[in-house]
């Protein structure tokens, strides 16, 4: 009887020590997070290499992308068309672009669906040679189908009150307004000078009888 009691006490003590050791330790990470990190790295790599074909392999067939200019692409083909419109051909706006994406928190998992959010440092080289550094906020929805995670929705935005494009527009408006003000000042000055000159001219002599 005493032996049995001693064994029970030892078992209880062992359980208490194990429970104490587990206190304060986070639960083991879901293996899905490792798979999602690989997906993120492959997406960023495809973007930085401007490899559209590689990028499209990671998109769900029902992908919806809302770009920073407010345009929306539905499906991989529309994503391709948007990127090619912006980066290829005579009417393109961008010569090259790169991104460095950071996830703010672990992806929130809901079974075979995940929601991630974060920010990225994006660099664009425009066709006129200007370089823009854009701080972008983004949200992504991911789905797992046939054992593989893919991007199902992506929304990107930037600060509408403080961004490189806005600063360029404000500078242009300021230069345009300054040019108009300068031209108007010059015209007004010429008009004033003309009238003063006329007033200072001596009156013609009166005809002699």
Number of C-alpha atoms within 10 A of each C-alpha: 5 7 8 9 10 11 11 12 12 12 12 12 12 12 12 12 11 11 10 11 10 11 8 7 8 7 7 6 9 9 8 17 15 11 12 21 14 13 18 18 13 15 21 17 17 19 17 14 14 16 12 15 11 15 19 20 14 20 21 19 15 12 22 21 22 17 16 14 9 11 9 16 20 14 18 22 12 15 22 15 13 16 15 14 15 16 19 15 9 9 10 14 16 20 16 17 18 19 18 14 18 14 15 10 9 15 20 14 15 9 9 13 16 22 17 18 19 17 18 17 14 15 16 18 16 17 15 9 10 10 16 16 16 19 17 18 18 20 15 17 19 24 21 17 11 6 8 13 21 23 25 22 21 20 17 19 17 16 12 9 8 11 15 17 13 13 12 12 11 12 12 12 12 12 12 12 12 12 12 12 12 12 12 12 12 12 12 12 11 12 12 11 12 11 10 11 10 9 10 8 8 7 7 6 6 6 5 4 3
